[in-house]
Amino acid sequence: MNNRIKIERAIHNLTQEQLAVLVSVTRQTINAIELKKFVPSTVLALKICKVFNRTVEEVFSLEEED
């Protein structure tokens, strides 16, 4: 799953730690999502999108399969 979390964090001037606190996870979780090593739950994805005031489709997208 692709995501724009790093870009949105930059736009909103948030560190991984600050975003993590806002959505009640660890900084390591945010890092893993950004690196596509972890796919967030629906609830976590919605919390992240709410912080950025974006829709899920604006922040997350499925990778195209060959």
Contacts in CASP RR format, 6 or more apart in sequence:
PFRMAT RR
TARGET T0000
AUTHOR 0000-0000-0000
METHOD contacts of the structure
MODEL  1
MNNRIKIERAIHNLTQEQLAVLVSVTRQTINAIELKKFVPSTVLALKICK
VFNRTVEEVFSLEEED
1 36 0 8 1.000
1 39 0 8 1.000
1 60 0 8 1.000
1 61 0 8 1.000
1 62 0 8 1.000
1 63 0 8 1.000
2 36 0 8 1.000
2 60 0 8 1.000
2 61 0 8 1.000
2 62 0 8 1.000
2 63 0 8 1.000
3 33 0 8 1.000
3 34 0 8 1.000
3 36 0 8 1.000
3 59 0 8 1.000
3 60 0 8 1.000
3 61 0 8 1.000
4 58 0 8 1.000
4 59 0 8 1.000
4 60 0 8 1.000
5 19 0 8 1.000
5 30 0 8 1.000
5 33 0 8 1.000
5 34 0 8 1.000
5 48 0 8 1.000
5 59 0 8 1.000
6 34 0 8 1.000
8 52 0 8 1.000
8 54 0 8 1.000
8 59 0 8 1.000
9 15 0 8 1.000
9 16 0 8 1.000
9 19 0 8 1.000
11 52 0 8 1.000
12 51 0 8 1.000
12 52 0 8 1.000
14 22 0 8 1.000
14 51 0 8 1.000
16 27 0 8 1.000
16 30 0 8 1.000
16 31 0 8 1.000
16 34 0 8 1.000
17 27 0 8 1.000
19 30 0 8 1.000
19 48 0 8 1.000
19 51 0 8 1.000
20 26 0 8 1.000
20 27 0 8 1.000
20 29 0 8 1.000
20 30 0 8 1.000
22 47 0 8 1.000
22 51 0 8 1.000
23 30 0 8 1.000
23 44 0 8 1.000
23 47 0 8 1.000
23 48 0 8 1.000
23 51 0 8 1.000
24 47 0 8 1.000
25 44 0 8 1.000
29 38 0 8 1.000
29 40 0 8 1.000
29 44 0 8 1.000
32 38 0 8 1.000
33 39 0 8 1.000
33 40 0 8 1.000
33 48 0 8 1.000
40 48 0 8 1.000
45 56 0 8 1.000
45 59 0 8 1.000
45 60 0 8 1.000
46 56 0 8 1.000
48 59 0 8 1.000
49 55 0 8 1.000
49 56 0 8 1.000
49 58 0 8 1.000
49 59 0 8 1.000
49 60 0 8 1.000
52 59 0 8 1.000
END
